[in-house]
Amino acid sequence: MTCKELCEQHKAKKNGPSSRYGNGQKRCQICDIFLNWTGIFCPCCGNKLRTRPRKQDYKIKLDLKKSRNFGKFENHTD
C-alpha cells in the first residue's frame, strides 16, 4: 500500500482549537493526512482510516465531548 496522492482532493483543514476527530475528520497513517471522508478506508491507498486519537488523554477528551453532545439531542422532542 503506497500513497498515490489521490487523497489530496479530500484533504481536511484544521478548524480552530477543536479536535480533528471530534469534527469528523479521519487520518490515514500511510498518506500522513487528515481527510473529510465518509468511508472507513482511504480512497488513495486503501488503508483503514484512524477515527480516534492514539494518546489516552485525547481519547478521554473526545469521549467527554461526544457524551456532552449526545445529551443535547437526547431530550429533544417534536
Backbone atoms as SQL, in Angstrom:
CREATE TABLE atoms (id INTEGER PRIMARY KEY, chain TEXT, resi INTEGER, resn TEXT, atom TEXT, x REAL, y REAL, z REAL);
INSERT INTO atoms VALUES
  (1, 'A', 1, 'MET', 'N', 0.842, -1.183, 0.000),
  (2, 'A', 1, 'MET', 'CA', 0.000, 0.000, 0.000),
  (3, 'A', 1, 'MET', 'C', 0.886, 1.244, 0.000),
  (4, 'A', 2, 'THR', 'N', 0.773, 2.020, -1.029),
  (5, 'A', 2, 'THR', 'CA', 1.512, 3.279, -1.093),
  (6, 'A', 2, 'THR', 'C', 0.564, 4.394, -1.480),
  (7, 'A', 3, 'CYS', 'N', 0.937, 5.607, -1.108),
  (8, 'A', 3, 'CYS', 'CA', 0.113, 6.774, -1.419),
  (9, 'A', 3, 'CYS', 'C', 0.215, 7.091, -2.901),
  (10, 'A', 4, 'LYS', 'N', -0.934, 7.269, -3.541),
  (11, 'A', 4, 'LYS', 'CA', -0.997, 7.626, -4.956),
  (12, 'A', 4, 'LYS', 'C', -1.368, 9.094, -5.133),
  (13, 'A', 5, 'GLU', 'N', -1.446, 9.802, -3.998),
  (14, 'A', 5, 'GLU', 'CA', -1.772, 11.225, -3.931),
  (15, 'A', 5, 'GLU', 'C', -3.166, 11.566, -4.461),
  (16, 'A', 6, 'LEU', 'N', -4.086, 10.603, -4.441),
  (17, 'A', 6, 'LEU', 'CA', -5.488, 10.855, -4.771),
  (18, 'A', 6, 'LEU', 'C', -6.204, 11.481, -3.579),
  (19, 'A', 7, 'CYS', 'N', -5.631, 11.307, -2.392),
  (20, 'A', 7, 'CYS', 'CA', -6.249, 11.784, -1.159),
  (21, 'A', 7, 'CYS', 'C', -6.193, 13.311, -1.033),
  (22, 'A', 8, 'GLU', 'N', -5.364, 13.978, -1.808),
  (23, 'A', 8, 'GLU', 'CA', -5.246, 15.443, -1.740),
  (24, 'A', 8, 'GLU', 'C', -6.581, 16.123, -2.047),
  (25, 'A', 9, 'GLN', 'N', -7.451, 15.469, -2.800),
  (26, 'A', 9, 'GLN', 'CA', -8.762, 16.024, -3.135),
  (27, 'A', 9, 'GLN', 'C', -9.669, 16.111, -1.907),
  (28, 'A', 10, 'HIS', 'N', -9.424, 15.262, -0.915),
  (29, 'A', 10, 'HIS', 'CA', -10.271, 15.180, 0.279),
  (30, 'A', 10, 'HIS', 'C', -9.556, 15.685, 1.524),
  (31, 'A', 11, 'LYS', 'N', -8.481, 16.411, 1.347),
  (32, 'A', 11, 'LYS', 'CA', -7.682, 16.894, 2.462),
  (33, 'A', 11, 'LYS', 'C', -8.517, 17.807, 3.354),
  (34, 'A', 12, 'ALA', 'N', -8.456, 17.568, 4.663),
  (35, 'A', 12, 'ALA', 'CA', -9.229, 18.346, 5.635),
  (36, 'A', 12, 'ALA', 'C', -8.379, 19.470, 6.196),
  (37, 'A', 13, 'LYS', 'N', -9.034, 20.589, 6.478),
  (38, 'A', 13, 'LYS', 'CA', -8.359, 21.729, 7.080),
  (39, 'A', 13, 'LYS', 'C', -8.680, 21.771, 8.570),
  (40, 'A', 14, 'LYS', 'N', -7.728, 22.244, 9.358),
  (41, 'A', 14, 'LYS', 'CA', -7.912, 22.361, 10.806),
  (42, 'A', 14, 'LYS', 'C', -8.902, 23.479, 11.098),
  (43, 'A', 15, 'ASN', 'N', -9.880, 23.189, 11.957),
  (44, 'A', 15, 'ASN', 'CA', -10.913, 24.166, 12.322),
  (45, 'A', 15, 'ASN', 'C', -10.694, 24.668, 13.735),
  (46, 'A', 16, 'GLY', 'N', -9.752, 25.568, 13.912),
  (47, 'A', 16, 'GLY', 'CA', -9.521, 26.167, 15.224),
  (48, 'A', 16, 'GLY', 'C', -8.947, 25.198, 16.226),
  (49, 'A', 17, 'PRO', 'N', -9.207, 25.454, 17.522),
  (50, 'A', 17, 'PRO', 'CA', -8.585, 24.650, 18.577),
  (51, 'A', 17, 'PRO', 'C', -9.278, 23.309, 18.845),
  (52, 'A', 18, 'SER', 'N', -10.382, 23.039, 18.184),
  (53, 'A', 18, 'SER', 'CA', -11.108, 21.802, 18.467),
  (54, 'A', 18, 'SER', 'C', -10.418, 20.594, 17.835),
  (55, 'A', 19, 'SER', 'N', -10.782, 19.424, 18.296),
  (56, 'A', 19, 'SER', 'CA', -10.188, 18.170, 17.850),
  (57, 'A', 19, 'SER', 'C', -10.588, 17.844, 16.418),
  (58, 'A', 20, 'ARG', 'N', -9.640, 17.384, 15.643),
  (59, 'A', 20, 'ARG', 'CA', -9.948, 16.972, 14.274),
  (60, 'A', 20, 'ARG', 'C', -10.892, 15.776, 14.270),
  (61, 'A', 21, 'TYR', 'N', -10.631, 14.814, 15.169),
  (62, 'A', 21, 'TYR', 'CA', -11.500, 13.632, 15.257),
  (63, 'A', 21, 'TYR', 'C', -12.895, 14.029, 15.726),
  (64, 'A', 22, 'GLY', 'N', -12.985, 15.009, 16.607),
  (65, 'A', 22, 'GLY', 'CA', -14.272, 15.498, 17.086),
  (66, 'A', 22, 'GLY', 'C', -15.075, 16.169, 15.988),
  (67, 'A', 23, 'ASN', 'N', -14.387, 16.696, 14.981),
  (68, 'A', 23, 'ASN', 'CA', -15.052, 17.335, 13.843),
  (69, 'A', 23, 'ASN', 'C', -15.379, 16.345, 12.732),
  (70, 'A', 24, 'GLY', 'N', -15.111, 15.056, 12.965),
  (71, 'A', 24, 'GLY', 'CA', -15.443, 14.036, 11.979),
  (72, 'A', 24, 'GLY', 'C', -14.349, 13.761, 10.962),
  (73, 'A', 25, 'GLN', 'N', -13.180, 14.354, 11.152),
  (74, 'A', 25, 'GLN', 'CA', -12.083, 14.093, 10.231),
  (75, 'A', 25, 'GLN', 'C', -11.429, 12.760, 10.577),
  (76, 'A', 26, 'LYS', 'N', -10.863, 12.114, 9.570),
  (77, 'A', 26, 'LYS', 'CA', -10.212, 10.822, 9.754),
  (78, 'A', 26, 'LYS', 'C', -8.786, 10.931, 9.237),
  (79, 'A', 27, 'ARG', 'N', -7.884, 10.091, 9.768),
  (80, 'A', 27, 'ARG', 'CA', -6.478, 10.180, 9.409),
  (81, 'A', 27, 'ARG', 'C', -5.997, 8.886, 8.768),
  (82, 'A', 28, 'CYS', 'N', -5.271, 9.039, 7.676),
  (83, 'A', 28, 'CYS', 'CA', -4.604, 7.914, 7.033),
  (84, 'A', 28, 'CYS', 'C', -3.144, 7.940, 7.462),
  (85, 'A', 29, 'GLN', 'N', -2.675, 6.843, 8.035),
  (86, 'A', 29, 'GLN', 'CA', -1.298, 6.780, 8.507),
  (87, 'A', 29, 'GLN', 'C', -0.307, 6.568, 7.369),
  (88, 'A', 30, 'ILE', 'N', -0.729, 5.964, 6.287),
  (89, 'A', 30, 'ILE', 'CA', 0.155, 5.744, 5.136),
  (90, 'A', 30, 'ILE', 'C', 0.377, 7.056, 4.394),
  (91, 'A', 31, 'CYS', 'N', -0.706, 7.772, 4.102),
  (92, 'A', 31, 'CYS', 'CA', -0.622, 9.033, 3.364),
  (93, 'A', 31, 'CYS', 'C', -0.227, 10.198, 4.268),
  (94, 'A', 32, 'ASP', 'N', -0.325, 10.001, 5.592),
  (95, 'A', 32, 'ASP', 'CA', 0.006, 11.021, 6.587),
  (96, 'A', 32, 'ASP', 'C', -0.804, 12.296, 6.357),
  (97, 'A', 33, 'ILE', 'N', -2.147, 12.126, 6.335),
  (98, 'A', 33, 'ILE', 'CA', -3.045, 13.245, 6.030),
  (99, 'A', 33, 'ILE', 'C', -4.384, 13.037, 6.735),
  (100, 'A', 34, 'PHE', 'N', -5.024, 14.139, 7.135),
  (101, 'A', 34, 'PHE', 'CA', -6.389, 14.095, 7.659),
  (102, 'A', 34, 'PHE', 'C', -7.346, 14.302, 6.492),
  (103, 'A', 35, 'LEU', 'N', -8.436, 13.516, 6.476),
  (104, 'A', 35, 'LEU', 'CA', -9.380, 13.535, 5.364),
  (105, 'A', 35, 'LEU', 'C', -10.792, 13.843, 5.829),
  (106, 'A', 36, 'ASN', 'N', -11.564, 14.464, 4.953),
  (107, 'A', 36, 'ASN', 'CA', -13.019, 14.543, 5.092),
  (108, 'A', 36, 'ASN', 'C', -13.564, 13.441, 4.191),
  (109, 'A', 37, 'TRP', 'N', -13.837, 12.293, 4.784),
  (110, 'A', 37, 'TRP', 'CA', -14.205, 11.113, 4.007),
  (111, 'A', 37, 'TRP', 'C', -15.210, 10.310, 4.798),
  (112, 'A', 38, 'THR', 'N', -16.265, 9.809, 4.156),
  (113, 'A', 38, 'THR', 'CA', -17.308, 9.069, 4.867),
  (114, 'A', 38, 'THR', 'C', -16.977, 7.588, 5.016),
  (115, 'A', 39, 'GLY', 'N', -16.125, 7.059, 4.171),
  (116, 'A', 39, 'GLY', 'CA', -15.770, 5.644, 4.233),
  (117, 'A', 39, 'GLY', 'C', -14.793, 5.342, 5.353),
  (118, 'A', 40, 'ILE', 'N', -14.520, 4.043, 5.536),
  (119, 'A', 40, 'ILE', 'CA', -13.578, 3.651, 6.582),
  (120, 'A', 40, 'ILE', 'C', -12.191, 3.343, 6.011),
  (121, 'A', 41, 'PHE', 'N', -12.065, 3.320, 4.698),
  (122, 'A', 41, 'PHE', 'CA', -10.781, 3.078, 4.059),
  (123, 'A', 41, 'PHE', 'C', -10.364, 4.289, 3.239),
  (124, 'A', 42, 'CYS', 'N', -9.066, 4.528, 3.184),
  (125, 'A', 42, 'CYS', 'CA', -8.520, 5.662, 2.446),
  (126, 'A', 42, 'CYS', 'C', -8.823, 5.503, 0.951),
  (127, 'A', 43, 'PRO', 'N', -9.322, 6.566, 0.289),
  (128, 'A', 43, 'PRO', 'CA', -9.626, 6.471, -1.139),
  (129, 'A', 43, 'PRO', 'C', -8.367, 6.338, -1.990),
  (130, 'A', 44, 'CYS', 'N', -7.228, 6.617, -1.416),
  (131, 'A', 44, 'CYS', 'CA', -5.966, 6.638, -2.141),
  (132, 'A', 44, 'CYS', 'C', -5.221, 5.303, -2.053),
  (133, 'A', 45, 'CYS', 'N', -4.940, 4.871, -0.834),
  (134, 'A', 45, 'CYS', 'CA', -4.103, 3.677, -0.647),
  (135, 'A', 45, 'CYS', 'C', -4.881, 2.454, -0.167),
  (136, 'A', 46, 'GLY', 'N', -6.119, 2.631, 0.296),
  (137, 'A', 46, 'GLY', 'CA', -6.935, 1.513, 0.761),
  (138, 'A', 46, 'GLY', 'C', -6.699, 1.123, 2.212),
  (139, 'A', 47, 'ASN', 'N', -5.850, 1.868, 2.927),
  (140, 'A', 47, 'ASN', 'CA', -5.573, 1.593, 4.332),
  (141, 'A', 47, 'ASN', 'C', -6.767, 2.008, 5.196),
  (142, 'A', 48, 'LYS', 'N', -6.991, 1.290, 6.307),
  (143, 'A', 48, 'LYS', 'CA', -8.081, 1.647, 7.213),
  (144, 'A', 48, 'LYS', 'C', -7.757, 2.982, 7.883),
  (145, 'A', 49, 'LEU', 'N', -8.749, 3.878, 7.924),
  (146, 'A', 49, 'LEU', 'CA', -8.560, 5.216, 8.477),
  (147, 'A', 49, 'LEU', 'C', -8.711, 5.215, 9.990),
  (148, 'A', 50, 'ARG', 'N', -7.919, 6.028, 10.652),
  (149, 'A', 50, 'ARG', 'CA', -7.986, 6.185, 12.105),
  (150, 'A', 50, 'ARG', 'C', -9.085, 7.191, 12.423),
  (151, 'A', 51, 'THR', 'N', -9.987, 6.827, 13.350),
  (152, 'A', 51, 'THR', 'CA', -11.096, 7.706, 13.732),
  (153, 'A', 51, 'THR', 'C', -10.991, 8.186, 15.166),
  (154, 'A', 52, 'ARG', 'N', -9.976, 7.687, 15.884),
  (155, 'A', 52, 'ARG', 'CA', -9.762, 8.064, 17.285),
  (156, 'A', 52, 'ARG', 'C', -8.290, 8.402, 17.498),
  (157, 'A', 53, 'PRO', 'N', -8.014, 9.316, 18.409),
  (158, 'A', 53, 'PRO', 'CA', -6.618, 9.644, 18.700),
  (159, 'A', 53, 'PRO', 'C', -5.883, 8.483, 19.372),
  (160, 'A', 54, 'ARG', 'N', -4.557, 8.498, 19.291),
  (161, 'A', 54, 'ARG', 'CA', -3.750, 7.437, 19.897),
  (162, 'A', 54, 'ARG', 'C', -3.498, 7.683, 21.376),
  (163, 'A', 55, 'LYS', 'N', -3.342, 8.932, 21.754),
  (164, 'A', 55, 'LYS', 'CA', -2.988, 9.264, 23.129),
  (165, 'A', 55, 'LYS', 'C', -4.218, 9.162, 24.045),
  (166, 'A', 56, 'GLN', 'N', -4.050, 8.532, 25.194),
  (167, 'A', 56, 'GLN', 'CA', -5.156, 8.285, 26.125),
  (168, 'A', 56, 'GLN', 'C', -5.852, 9.577, 26.563),
  (169, 'A', 57, 'ASP', 'N', -5.080, 10.638, 26.853),
  (170, 'A', 57, 'ASP', 'CA', -5.673, 11.910, 27.289),
  (171, 'A', 57, 'ASP', 'C', -6.639, 12.455, 26.239),
  (172, 'A', 58, 'TYR', 'N', -6.250, 12.377, 24.978),
  (173, 'A', 58, 'TYR', 'CA', -7.096, 12.899, 23.908),
  (174, 'A', 58, 'TYR', 'C', -8.306, 12.007, 23.655),
  (175, 'A', 59, 'LYS', 'N', -8.151, 10.703, 23.900),
  (176, 'A', 59, 'LYS', 'CA', -9.299, 9.799, 23.782),
  (177, 'A', 59, 'LYS', 'C', -10.366, 10.160, 24.807),
  (178, 'A', 60, 'ILE', 'N', -9.921, 10.454, 26.036),
  (179, 'A', 60, 'ILE', 'CA', -10.855, 10.820, 27.102),
  (180, 'A', 60, 'ILE', 'C', -11.566, 12.126, 26.758),
  (181, 'A', 61, 'LYS', 'N', -10.825, 13.115, 26.261),
  (182, 'A', 61, 'LYS', 'CA', -11.426, 14.397, 25.877),
  (183, 'A', 61, 'LYS', 'C', -12.456, 14.208, 24.775),
  (184, 'A', 62, 'LEU', 'N', -12.147, 13.371, 23.802),
  (185, 'A', 62, 'LEU', 'CA', -13.074, 13.109, 22.701),
  (186, 'A', 62, 'LEU', 'C', -14.347, 12.443, 23.222),
  (187, 'A', 63, 'ASP', 'N', -14.196, 11.459, 24.106),
  (188, 'A', 63, 'ASP', 'CA', -15.364, 10.772, 24.677),
  (189, 'A', 63, 'ASP', 'C', -16.240, 11.735, 25.477),
  (190, 'A', 64, 'LEU', 'N', -15.612, 12.635, 26.237),
  (191, 'A', 64, 'LEU', 'CA', -16.379, 13.627, 27.008),
  (192, 'A', 64, 'LEU', 'C', -17.144, 14.566, 26.082),
  (193, 'A', 65, 'LYS', 'N', -16.496, 14.995, 25.020),
  (194, 'A', 65, 'LYS', 'CA', -17.151, 15.893, 24.064),
  (195, 'A', 65, 'LYS', 'C', -18.349, 15.196, 23.411),
  (196, 'A', 66, 'LYS', 'N', -18.165, 13.933, 23.016),
  (197, 'A', 66, 'LYS', 'CA', -19.260, 13.182, 22.389),
  (198, 'A', 66, 'LYS', 'C', -20.415, 12.963, 23.353),
  (199, 'A', 67, 'SER', 'N', -20.104, 12.674, 24.630),
  (200, 'A', 67, 'SER', 'CA', -21.175, 12.430, 25.602),
  (201, 'A', 67, 'SER', 'C', -21.951, 13.721, 25.892),
  (202, 'A', 68, 'ARG', 'N', -21.275, 14.856, 25.907),
  (203, 'A', 68, 'ARG', 'CA', -21.977, 16.134, 26.105),
  (204, 'A', 68, 'ARG', 'C', -22.877, 16.448, 24.924),
  (205, 'A', 69, 'ASN', 'N', -22.401, 16.210, 23.706),
  (206, 'A', 69, 'ASN', 'CA', -23.204, 16.466, 22.511),
  (207, 'A', 69, 'ASN', 'C', -24.374, 15.497, 22.431),
  (208, 'A', 70, 'PHE', 'N', -24.189, 14.255, 22.887),
  (209, 'A', 70, 'PHE', 'CA', -25.270, 13.272, 22.859),
  (210, 'A', 70, 'PHE', 'C', -26.397, 13.702, 23.784),
  (211, 'A', 71, 'GLY', 'N', -26.072, 14.256, 24.930),
  (212, 'A', 71, 'GLY', 'CA', -27.071, 14.701, 25.886),
  (213, 'A', 71, 'GLY', 'C', -27.939, 15.827, 25.354),
  (214, 'A', 72, 'LYS', 'N', -27.410, 16.651, 24.450),
  (215, 'A', 72, 'LYS', 'CA', -28.171, 17.754, 23.863),
  (216, 'A', 72, 'LYS', 'C', -29.325, 17.246, 23.017),
  (217, 'A', 73, 'PHE', 'N', -29.118, 16.111, 22.339),
  (218, 'A', 73, 'PHE', 'CA', -30.131, 15.593, 21.436),
  (219, 'A', 73, 'PHE', 'C', -31.041, 14.570, 22.092),
  (220, 'A', 74, 'GLU', 'N', -30.643, 14.083, 23.251),
  (221, 'A', 74, 'GLU', 'CA', -31.372, 13.021, 23.921),
  (222, 'A', 74, 'GLU', 'C', -32.756, 13.476, 24.391),
  (223, 'A', 75, 'ASN', 'N', -32.873, 14.693, 24.909),
  (224, 'A', 75, 'ASN', 'CA', -34.138, 15.173, 25.454),
  (225, 'A', 75, 'ASN', 'C', -34.967, 15.971, 24.461),
  (226, 'A', 76, 'HIS', 'N', -34.556, 15.986, 23.211),
  (227, 'A', 76, 'HIS', 'CA', -35.264, 16.761, 22.188),
  (228, 'A', 76, 'HIS', 'C', -36.509, 16.012, 21.715),
  (229, 'A', 77, 'THR', 'N', -37.683, 16.668, 21.794),
  (230, 'A', 77, 'THR', 'CA', -38.922, 16.053, 21.323),
  (231, 'A', 77, 'THR', 'C', -39.634, 17.030, 20.405),
  (232, 'A', 78, 'ASP', 'N', -40.294, 16.501, 19.403),
  (233, 'A', 78, 'ASP', 'CA', -41.066, 17.330, 18.450),
  (234, 'A', 78, 'ASP', 'C', -42.538, 17.141, 18.632);
